[in-house]
Amino acid sequence: MRPDTTVIGAVYNMFLRPQERGPLWTVADVLVALVATAPLLYGAVRLSRSAEER
């Protein structure tokens, strides 16, 4: 069973991200946000494609 990507994002936000961030931490924040929303975006694309086929 794979871990939920939203939980990974929340754990990153609570425990791994420092209070004073530099530019590299901003890039890491964006990457974590993209990974956390990837399943939702994938599902939305599949739903829109299936709606177009009907």
Buried (B, 14 or more C-beta within 10 A) or exposed (E): EEEEBEEBBEEBEEEEEEEEEEEEEEEBBEEBEEBBBEEEEEEEEEEEEEEEEE
